[in-house]
Amino acid sequence: MPQNDDVRFISSSIKIPAFSPPHQLKTPFHSLQLTPGNKFAKLPFNFNFDFVRNQSFFHRNKVSNKSPLFCSASLVLSDTETGPAPAQSKTAGDSGLAVQLRGDDSGSVTQSKNVGSGRAAEEERVLISEVFVRNKDGEELERKDLEGEALNALKASRANSALTVREVQEDVHRIIASGYFMSCMPVAVDTRDGIRLIFQVEPNQEFQGLVCEGANVLPSKFIEDAFRDGYGKVVNIRRLDEVISSINGWYMERGLFGMVSGVDILSGGMVKLQVSEAEVNNVSIRFLDKTGEPTVGKTRPETILRQLTTKKGQVYSMIQGKRDVDTVLAMGVMDDVSVIPQPAGDTGKVDLTMNVVERKRGGGISGGGGISSGITSGPLPGLIGSIAVHHKNLFGRNQKLNLSLERGQIDSIFRINYTDPWIEGDDKRTSRSIMIQNSRTPGNLVHGNENHQNALTIGRITAGIDFSRPLRPKWNGTAGLVYHRAGAHDEKGSSIIRDFFGSPLTASGKNNDDMLLAKLETVYTGSGEPGSSMFVFNMDQGIPVSPEWLVFNRVNARARQSFSLGPASFHFCLSGGHMAGKFPPHEAFPIGGTNSVRGYEEGTVGSGRSYVVGSGEISFPVRGSLSGAVFADYGTDLGSGPTVPGDPAGARNKAGSGYGYGLGIRVDSPLGPLRLEYAFNDQRTGRFHFGIGPRN
């Protein structure tokens, strides 16, 4: 088999020839408009490549002036001695067998015969004694396999059969439809044994090489693989049409504006494949009001344009355009986004106009509520409320400012947060976030479990800055610096340095511990759907700014993997971490609770310098948005509890390890899955748990 050295790919701009057959292809690029709810783009115009479907695409090189699919509907009856005489007629005194059957280009058939019959020519039948397939010169074909292909294509034309002109014409079309022949002429010859029907055919050339023009994004290997089996073989038009369909399918699967616009079979068996790809000529932003009328926007156009992955010079992709629409909507300042492609004159390119409808206000006030896992007693255990004042489009650059307050039975958090989702001038999509926070959270995760200590809280003042950017698809990285000042308080708000058991509450022995932490984090997310695969790794490193400031290292990782088997879904979670150095006791890893080991109260299994928690769950649909689950959890501090300063876990007789198992139900909601569970621990004690969102 010849090598693929004959394959050449040429990227060039060409004028696409028009084709004459009447059946117009309804391309996927007809009347498409991109909207947030659609999977693909929609264009309000006919993006017409002058591409015709139900025809064979092929133009012979001008050296040969014959049509590559020449199909004659003429049936010529001739004498074996004198040869074909299509224009000659005989009198009634002659043999009476002179018959001339002709068909014009449109397929209509006429017949003349000196036998005095008035019936239509198509109804007249002629007895055929023999049927042969020959070349255009009337000689035997060199390749018997091609002769067999032609004979196998015949349906009506058989020896010792009576045929009409229409039946012969249909068999001619069947031979052409086999794909191996460029022309076929039926000739009837009167012999001593009867009328012999000869189909004179001209086979296609043998495929010797390929020239592909205009394919900028189509992989050369895809073309090579499609044509690899055809080298040295007679070109089969049906097979070639399948290859063309597969190429067009490659573009459609990727939502690309591209297709095969023409094919030429050149002399020497070379096939010239013409591909047309619509490149993006320009991208612009148009602001519309609620009624669809043009208006002046508050957001800077360059802020929107830099969000788009579709760039000038690329082949336009509807799938990529859909992602761009979702990205602009995710900015949080638009009510509606759509993309309208338009033809860029006669260049074969497209101009993209993104229509955006901005929200009336960039800022607002919101409220909400939630559950805190650190509180397990009181009239409304763990219930918190929140209120926030925010602006999502500062200076028209999509920068965000948020002031929020959360308040619960014991919890309180006041936070000021400023975020620039894409630093100007950066080409890596780096974001910057600055945060100042004053919080008070329950301390009973590590130092609780005694009635006298239920009101113990940990107060923190935090300020920091971090930078985040995508590392690769589905991966994101964050680096930053965070200052912490933390101390313990009793129910009256007074500072304390020891708990009820005499265990220290600070590492420095003072009312507050100070620390400056360098933060590194990497996050992998699968599909982004709730419950999908996830991996998070983070590390905090204390920096010795002052001899009195704490220096320690903390690493933590957690992973979640889910898969389905029939109607059931399997979910597995694993988390673990370790701390080294001098750290506050309340920073130890707590084990037990709704997102740890169910069946236990929060933090009652243990609190250690190290920990590992694993969980397995099987969920199954019940009805509508309701599903059920069975689960089992296990957690351990790996024997590190006594190494925490003051050994708060040992003072409270925490086991350091434990397991739980139980049943639960899930209800899908706008907030995420609502989880209600009942679990038993290894002490056979049961407990209800309620959570929002997938288990961490």
C-alpha positions in Angstrom: 0.0 0.0 0.0 1.4 3.5 -0.9 2.6 5.6 2.0 0.9 8.7 3.2 3.5 10.9 1.7 0.9 11.9 -1.0 -1.3 13.6 1.6 -0.9 17.4 1.7 -2.8 19.8 3.9 -3.1 23.4 2.6 -4.6 26.2 4.7 -5.9 28.8 2.4 -8.9 31.0 1.8 -10.9 29.9 -1.3 -14.1 30.7 -3.1 -16.5 27.9 -2.6 -18.1 26.7 -5.9 -21.8 26.4 -6.2 -23.4 23.1 -7.1 -26.2 22.5 -9.5 -28.3 19.6 -8.1 -31.6 20.7 -6.6 -31.5 19.2 -3.0 -30.1 21.8 -0.6 -28.4 20.7 2.6 -30.1 21.9 5.8 -26.9 22.6 7.7 -26.8 22.9 11.5 -25.8 26.5 11.0 -29.3 27.6 9.9 -31.2 30.1 12.1 -29.2 29.6 15.3 -29.0 32.0 18.2 -27.0 31.4 21.3 -28.9 31.7 24.6 -28.1 30.6 28.1 -30.6 27.8 28.1 -29.5 26.3 24.7 -26.8 23.8 24.2 -25.7 25.3 20.9 -25.7 28.6 19.2 -28.5 29.9 17.0 -27.9 32.1 14.0 -30.6 34.4 12.7 -29.3 34.0 9.1 -28.4 31.4 6.6 -24.7 30.7 6.9 -24.6 29.1 3.5 -21.6 27.3 2.2 -23.3 26.5 -1.1 -23.1 22.9 0.0 -25.4 20.4 -1.6 -26.2 17.1 0.1 -27.8 14.7 -2.3 -25.2 14.9 -5.0 -21.7 13.5 -5.3 -19.6 16.6 -5.0 -17.2 15.6 -7.7 -15.9 17.6 -10.6 -13.6 16.1 -13.2 -10.5 18.0 -14.1 -11.1 20.2 -17.1 -8.8 18.0 -19.2 -11.6 15.6 -19.5 -14.9 17.3 -20.6 -17.1 14.4 -19.6 -19.3 14.4 -16.6 -18.0 12.1 -13.9 -21.5 10.7 -13.3 -22.6 10.4 -16.9 -25.7 8.2 -17.0 -27.4 7.5 -20.4 -31.0 6.5 -20.5 -30.7 5.5 -24.2 -31.2 1.9 -25.3 -29.8 1.4 -28.8 -30.8 -1.8 -30.7 -28.3 -2.6 -33.5 -27.4 -5.4 -35.8 -24.2 -7.4 -35.2 -23.1 -7.1 -38.7 -23.6 -3.4 -39.3 -23.1 -2.2 -35.8 -25.2 0.2 -33.9 -27.5 2.4 -36.0 -29.6 4.4 -33.6 -31.0 6.7 -36.3 -32.0 4.1 -38.8 -35.4 2.6 -39.1 -36.6 -0.4 -41.1 -39.8 -1.0 -43.0 -42.4 -3.4 -42.2 -40.9 -5.8 -44.7 -37.6 -6.1 -42.9 -37.0 -8.1 -39.8 -39.4 -5.9 -37.8 -37.0 -5.8 -34.9 -35.5 -2.3 -35.4 -36.1 -0.6 -32.1 -34.7 2.7 -30.9 -35.2 3.7 -27.2 -33.8 7.0 -26.1 -33.9 9.1 -22.9 -33.1 12.8 -22.6 -31.2 14.5 -19.9 -34.3 14.9 -17.7 -34.9 11.2 -17.6 -38.0 11.2 -19.9 -38.0 8.4 -22.4 -39.3 8.3 -25.9 -39.7 5.3 -28.2 -40.3 4.8 -31.9 -41.0 1.4 -33.6 -42.3 0.3 -37.0 -44.7 -2.2 -35.6 -47.9 -0.1 -35.5 -48.2 -0.2 -31.7 -49.8 2.8 -29.9 -48.8 2.0 -26.4 -46.4 4.1 -24.4 -42.7 3.2 -24.9 -42.2 2.5 -21.2 -44.8 -0.3 -21.4 -43.2 -2.1 -24.3 -41.0 -5.0 -23.3 -38.1 -6.4 -25.3 -36.9 -10.0 -24.7 -33.2 -10.0 -23.6 -31.2 -13.1 -24.2 -27.8 -12.1 -22.7 -26.5 -9.4 -20.3 -22.9 -8.3 -20.2 -20.8 -5.6 -18.6 -18.0 -4.1 -20.8 -15.8 -1.0 -20.8 -16.7 2.1 -22.8 -15.0 0.6 -25.9 -17.1 -2.6 -25.7 -14.2 -4.7 -24.5 -14.0 -6.9 -21.4 -13.0 -5.1 -18.2 -9.5 -5.7 -17.0 -10.7 -6.0 -13.4 -13.2 -8.8 -12.9 -14.0 -7.5 -9.4 -15.5 -4.4 -10.9 -17.4 -6.4 -13.5 -18.8 -8.4 -10.5 -19.8 -5.2 -8.7 -21.7 -4.0 -11.8 -23.5 -7.3 -12.3 -24.4 -7.5 -8.6 -26.0 -4.1 -8.8 -28.4 -5.2 -11.5 -31.9 -6.0 -10.4 -34.1 -6.3 -13.5 -31.6 -7.0 -16.2 -31.2 -10.7 -16.4 -30.7 -13.1 -19.3 -33.9 -14.4 -20.9 -36.0 -11.6 -19.3 -38.4 -9.1 -21.0 -37.4 -5.5 -20.1 -38.8 -2.0 -20.5 -36.7 1.1 -21.0 -37.6 2.2 -17.5 -36.2 -1.0 -16.0 -33.0 -0.7 -17.9 -32.7 2.9 -16.9 -33.1 2.0 -13.2 -30.4 -0.6 -13.5 -28.1 2.0 -15.0 -28.7 4.1 -12.0 -28.0 1.1 -9.7 -24.6 0.6 -11.4 -23.7 4.3 -10.9 -25.0 4.1 -7.3 -22.6 1.3 -6.5 -20.0 4.1 -6.4 -17.3 2.5 -8.6 -18.2 3.9 -12.0 -18.3 7.5 -13.5 -20.4 6.6 -16.5 -22.7 3.8 -17.8 -24.2 3.4 -21.3 -26.7 0.6 -22.0 -26.5 -0.8 -25.6 -28.8 -3.5 -27.0 -27.3 -5.6 -29.9 -29.5 -7.9 -32.1 -27.7 -11.2 -32.5 -28.7 -14.6 -34.0 -29.4 -15.8 -30.4 -31.5 -12.8 -29.6 -31.0 -9.3 -28.1 -27.8 -8.9 -26.1 -27.9 -6.1 -23.5 -24.4 -4.6 -22.8 -23.7 -2.1 -20.1 -20.7 -0.1 -21.1 -19.1 1.4 -18.0 -16.1 3.6 -17.2 -14.6 2.9 -13.8 -13.3 5.6 -11.5 -9.6 6.0 -11.1 -7.5 4.3 -8.5 -6.9 6.5 -5.4 -3.2 7.6 -5.3 -3.1 10.7 -3.1 -5.0 13.4 -1.3 -4.8 17.2 -1.3 -6.8 18.9 1.5 -7.2 22.7 1.5 -8.7 25.0 4.1 -8.6 22.6 7.0 -7.0 24.7 9.8 -8.4 22.9 12.8 -9.2 19.4 11.4 -6.4 17.0 12.6 -4.4 15.6 9.7 -4.4 12.2 11.4 -8.2 12.2 11.2 -8.1 12.6 7.4 -5.2 10.1 7.0 -7.1 7.5 8.9 -10.2 8.1 6.9 -8.5 7.5 3.6 -5.8 5.0 4.7 -7.6 1.9 3.5 -8.3 3.4 0.1 -4.8 3.8 -1.3 -4.3 1.8 -4.6 -8.0 1.0 -4.8 -10.7 2.3 -7.2 -12.3 5.4 -5.8 -15.8 4.5 -4.5 -18.0 7.5 -4.4 -20.3 6.0 -1.8 -17.3 5.4 0.5 -16.0 8.9 -0.3 -19.4 10.3 0.7 -19.2 8.4 4.0 -15.7 10.0 4.6 -17.2 13.5 3.9 -20.0 12.8 6.3 -17.5 11.8 9.0 -15.5 15.0 8.5 -18.7 17.1 8.7 -19.6 15.1 11.8 -16.3 15.9 13.4 -17.0 19.6 13.1 -20.6 19.2 14.3 -19.6 17.2 17.4 -17.3 20.1 18.4 -19.8 22.7 17.5 -17.4 24.2 14.9 -18.5 26.1 11.8 -16.8 24.0 9.3 -17.6 21.4 6.6 -16.5 19.9 3.3 -17.6 22.2 0.6 -16.3 20.4 -2.5 -14.3 17.5 -3.8 -12.5 17.1 -7.1 -11.1 13.8 -8.6 -8.0 15.0 -10.4 -6.0 13.1 -13.1 -3.6 10.5 -11.7 -6.0 9.4 -9.0 -5.5 12.5 -6.8 -8.5 13.5 -4.7 -8.8 17.2 -3.8 -10.8 17.9 -0.7 -12.0 21.4 -0.1 -12.8 22.3 3.5 -14.5 25.6 4.5 -14.1 26.9 8.1 -15.7 30.1 9.3 -13.2 32.1 11.3 -14.2 34.8 13.8 -13.6 38.2 12.1 -14.6 40.5 15.0 -16.2 40.3 18.5 -18.2 43.2 19.9 -20.5 43.9 22.9 -24.0 45.5 22.6 -25.9 46.6 25.7 -29.7 46.2 25.6 -32.4 47.3 28.0 -35.3 45.0 29.1 -37.2 45.8 25.9 -34.4 44.8 23.7 -33.4 48.4 22.7 -29.8 49.5 22.6 -28.7 51.4 25.7 -25.5 52.6 27.5 -24.0 49.9 29.7 -22.3 50.4 33.1 -19.8 47.5 32.6 -16.7 48.2 30.6 -16.8 46.3 27.3 -13.2 45.2 27.8 -14.2 43.7 31.2 -16.6 41.4 29.3 -14.4 40.7 26.3 -11.6 39.4 28.4 -13.9 36.8 29.9 -14.4 35.2 26.4 -12.4 32.3 25.2 -13.6 32.9 21.6 -11.0 35.1 20.0 -10.5 36.7 16.6 -9.0 34.3 14.0 -10.4 31.2 15.7 -12.9 28.9 13.9 -16.2 29.7 15.6 -17.4 27.0 18.0 -20.9 27.0 19.2 -19.9 24.9 22.2 -17.2 27.4 23.1 -19.7 30.2 22.6 -22.1 28.5 25.0 -19.3 28.4 27.6 -18.6 32.1 27.0 -22.3 32.9 27.7 -22.2 30.9 30.9 -19.0 32.7 31.9 -20.4 36.2 31.4 -23.6 35.2 33.3 -21.4 34.0 36.2 -20.0 37.5 36.6 -23.2 38.1 38.5 -24.1 41.5 36.9 -26.1 40.3 33.8 -29.7 39.2 33.5 -29.4 37.9 30.0 -26.6 37.2 27.5 -26.8 36.0 23.9 -24.4 35.7 21.0 -25.4 36.7 17.4 -23.1 35.6 14.6 -23.3 37.5 11.4 -21.5 36.9 8.0 -18.6 39.3 7.6 -19.3 40.3 4.0 -18.1 37.8 1.4 -15.0 36.8 3.4 -16.4 33.5 4.6 -15.8 34.7 8.2 -18.3 35.7 10.9 -18.7 38.7 13.1 -19.9 38.0 16.7 -22.1 40.4 18.6 -22.7 39.6 22.3 -26.0 41.1 23.5 -26.0 41.7 27.2 -28.8 43.0 29.5 -27.4 44.3 32.8 -29.1 44.1 36.1 -30.7 47.3 37.3 -28.5 47.5 40.3 -25.0 46.4 40.9 -25.5 46.4 44.6 -28.1 45.3 47.1 -28.9 43.9 50.5 -29.5 40.2 51.2 -30.3 38.0 54.1 -30.1 34.3 54.9 -29.6 31.6 57.5 -27.8 28.4 58.2 -26.6 25.8 60.7 -23.4 26.0 62.8 -21.9 22.6 63.5 -20.2 23.9 66.7 -23.4 24.3 68.8 -25.3 21.3 70.1 -27.4 22.7 73.0 -29.7 25.6 73.6 -33.2 26.4 72.4 -32.1 26.9 68.8 -28.9 24.8 68.6 -26.6 25.9 65.7 -29.2 28.2 64.0 -27.6 31.4 62.6 -28.9 34.3 60.6 -27.1 36.6 58.2 -27.4 39.9 56.5 -25.1 41.4 53.8 -24.6 44.6 51.9 -22.9 44.1 48.6 -21.9 45.7 45.3 -20.9 43.3 42.4 -19.7 45.7 39.8 -17.5 48.4 41.3 -16.1 50.9 38.7 -17.7 48.8 35.9 -14.9 46.2 36.3 -16.9 43.4 38.0 -15.0 44.1 41.2 -17.0 43.1 44.3 -17.3 44.6 47.8 -19.2 42.7 50.5 -20.0 43.6 54.1 -21.7 40.8 56.0 -22.8 40.0 59.5 -23.7 36.5 60.8 -25.3 36.0 64.2 -26.3 33.0 66.1 -26.9 31.8 69.6 -23.2 32.1 70.3 -21.6 32.6 66.9 -21.0 36.1 65.5 -19.0 37.0 62.4 -18.5 40.4 60.9 -16.6 40.4 57.6 -15.5 42.9 55.0 -14.4 41.4 51.7 -13.1 42.9 48.5 -12.6 40.8 45.4 -11.2 41.6 42.0 -12.0 38.5 40.0 -9.4 39.3 37.3 -6.5 41.6 38.0 -6.2 44.1 35.1 -3.2 43.4 32.9 -2.9 39.8 34.0 -3.3 37.1 31.3 -3.6 34.2 33.7 -7.1 35.1 35.1 -5.6 35.8 38.5 -8.0 37.1 41.1 -7.2 39.1 44.3 -9.2 39.0 47.5 -8.7 41.2 50.6 -10.5 40.2 53.8 -10.9 41.7 57.3 -12.9 39.6 59.8 -13.9 39.7 63.5 -15.5 36.4 64.6 -16.5 34.6 67.7 -17.2 30.8 67.4 -17.9 28.0 69.9 -14.8 26.5 71.6 -16.6 23.3 72.6 -15.3 21.3 69.6 -12.0 20.9 71.5 -12.7 22.3 75.0 -16.4 21.5 75.5 -18.3 18.5 76.9 -18.7 20.1 80.3 -21.7 22.1 81.4 -19.6 24.8 82.8 -17.8 25.3 79.5 -20.7 25.4 77.1 -20.3 29.2 76.7 -16.6 29.1 76.0 -15.9 30.9 72.8 -12.8 31.6 70.6 -12.5 35.2 69.4 -10.5 35.8 66.3 -9.4 38.9 64.4 -8.3 38.0 60.9 -6.9 40.0 58.0 -5.4 38.7 54.8 -4.9 38.8 51.1 -4.8 36.0 48.7 -4.4 35.4 44.9 -6.1 32.6 43.0 -5.8 31.5 39.4 -6.6 28.4 37.3 -3.7 26.1 37.0 -5.1 23.8 34.4 -8.7 22.6 33.5 -10.6 21.7 36.7 -7.6 22.7 38.9 -7.3 26.0 40.8 -4.5 27.3 43.0 -4.5 29.9 45.8 -1.6 31.6 47.7 -1.8 34.3 50.3 -0.9 35.8 53.7 -3.3 35.8 56.7 -2.8 37.4 60.1 -4.6 35.8 63.1 -5.1 37.1 66.6 -7.0 34.6 68.6 -8.0 34.1 72.3 -10.6 32.4 74.5 -13.5 34.1 76.3 -16.0 32.9 78.9 -19.8 33.5 78.9 -19.3 37.1 80.1 -16.8 37.9 77.3 -13.8 38.0 79.6 -10.5 36.6 78.4 -9.4 33.3 79.9 -6.3 31.2 79.4 -7.3 27.9 80.9 -10.4 25.8 80.7 -12.4 24.0 83.4 -9.8 21.1 83.5 -6.9 23.4 83.7 -5.8 22.8 80.1 -4.2 25.9 78.4 -6.4 27.7 75.9 -3.5 29.6 74.2 0.0 28.5 73.1 1.8 31.6 74.3 0.2 31.6 77.8 -1.1 35.1 77.1 -4.7 36.2 76.5 -4.2 36.1 72.8 -2.0 34.3 70.3 -0.6 36.1 67.3 0.4 34.4 64.1 1.1 35.3 60.4 0.4 32.3 58.1 1.5 31.8 54.5 -1.3 29.9 52.8 -1.2 27.5 49.8 -4.2 25.6 48.4 -5.0 23.6 45.3 -8.5 22.4 44.4 -9.7 19.9 41.8 -13.3 19.8 40.9 -14.9 17.2 38.6 -18.1 18.1 36.8 -18.9 20.9 39.2 -22.2 19.3 40.1 -23.1 18.6 43.7 -21.6 15.3 44.8 -19.1 15.1 42.0 -15.4 14.2 42.4 -13.4 16.7 44.4 -9.9 17.0 45.9 -8.6 19.8 48.1 -5.1 20.1 49.5 -4.0 23.1 51.7 -1.1 24.0 53.8 -0.5 26.8 56.3 3.0 27.8 57.4 3.6 30.2 60.3 6.1 33.0 59.7 8.3 34.1 62.7 7.7 37.8 62.4 8.3 38.1 66.2 9.7 35.7 68.7 6.4 35.7 70.5 4.4 34.9 67.4 3.5 31.3 66.8 5.3 29.2 64.2 3.7 25.9 63.1 2.9 24.0 59.9 -0.5 22.5 59.1 -1.4 20.3 56.1 -4.9 19.1 55.4 -6.4 17.2 52.5 -9.8 15.8 51.6 -11.1 13.9 48.7 -14.6 12.8 47.4 -15.4 10.3 44.7 -18.8 9.3 43.4 -20.0 6.8 40.8 -23.3 5.2 39.8 -24.3 1.6 39.4 -27.8 1.2 38.1 -30.1 3.4 40.1 -27.8 3.5 43.1 -25.0 6.0 43.6 -21.9 5.3 45.7 -20.1 8.1 47.5 -16.7 7.8 49.3 -15.0 10.6 51.3 -11.6 10.6 52.9 -9.9 13.4 54.8 -6.7 13.7 56.9 -4.3 16.2 58.2 -1.3 16.8 60.5 0.2 19.8 62.5 3.7 20.3 63.6 5.2 23.1 65.7 3.7 25.3 68.4 0.0 25.9 67.8 -3.1 26.9 69.9 -4.9 23.9 71.4 -8.2 25.1 69.9 -6.7 24.7 66.4 -6.4 20.9 66.9 -8.4 18.7 64.5 -11.8 17.8 66.0 -13.3 14.4 65.1 -17.0 13.5 65.3 -20.2 15.2 64.1 -22.4 15.8 61.0 -19.5 16.1 58.6 -17.1 13.8 60.4 -18.2 10.6 62.3 -22.0 10.6 62.5 -23.6 9.2 65.6 -21.4 11.4 67.8 -21.8 15.0 68.9 -19.4 17.5 67.3 -15.8 16.9 68.4 -16.6 14.1 70.9 -14.6 11.3 69.2 -11.3 13.1 69.7 -9.1 16.2 69.0 -5.6 15.5 67.8 -2.5 16.8 66.1 -3.3 14.3 63.3 -6.4 12.7 62.1 -8.0 10.5 59.4 -11.8 10.3 58.7 -13.4 8.0 56.1 -17.0 7.7 55.0 -18.9 5.4 52.6 -22.5 6.0 51.5 -25.0 4.4 49.1 -27.9 6.6 48.0 -30.9 5.6 45.9 -33.9 7.4 44.5 -37.2 7.2 46.3 -39.6 9.6 44.7 -39.0 12.8 42.7 -36.4 14.9 44.5 -36.4 12.6 47.5 -33.7 10.0 47.9 -32.6 7.6 50.7 -29.1 6.7 51.9 -27.3 4.2 54.1 -23.8 5.2 55.4 -20.9 4.3 57.6 -18.1 6.5 59.0 -14.9 6.0 60.9 -12.4 8.5 62.4 -9.2 8.4 64.4 -6.7 10.9 65.8 -3.9 8.3 65.1 -3.0 8.4 68.8 -2.0 12.1 68.6 -4.5 13.4 71.1 -2.0 13.5 74.1 0.4 15.6 72.0 -1.9 18.5 71.8 -0.9 21.2 74.4 -2.8 20.4 77.6 -4.2 17.2 76.2 -7.8 18.5 76.1 -9.1 15.2 74.6 -7.6 13.1 77.4 -9.0 15.4 80.1 -12.5 14.7 78.6 -11.9 11.0 78.2 -12.4 11.1 74.4 -11.7 7.7 72.9 -9.6 9.1 70.0 -11.3 6.8 67.5 -14.8 5.7 66.7 -17.3 4.7 64.0 -21.0 5.3 63.2 -23.6 4.0 60.8 -27.2 4.8 59.9 -29.9 5.9 57.5 -30.8 9.2 56.0 -32.9 11.0 53.5 -31.9 13.7 50.9 -34.1 16.4 49.4 -32.8 18.5 46.5 -33.3 22.2 47.1 -32.0 25.5 45.7 -29.6 25.6 48.7 -28.2 22.1 47.7 -29.1 18.7 49.2 -30.9 18.9 52.5 -29.7 16.0 54.7 -31.6 14.4 57.6 -29.9 11.4 59.1 -30.1 9.1 62.1 -26.9 7.4 63.1 -25.7 5.0 65.8 -22.1 5.2 67.2 -20.0 2.3 68.5 -21.6 2.8 71.9 -25.0 2.0 70.4 -26.2 5.5 71.1 -28.3 7.1 68.4 -28.4 10.7 67.2 -30.1 12.9 64.6 -28.0 15.0 62.2 -29.1 17.7 59.8 -26.9 19.2 57.1 -27.1 21.4 54.0 -25.1 20.6 50.9 -23.0 17.5 50.0 -20.9 16.0 52.8 -17.3 17.4 52.8 
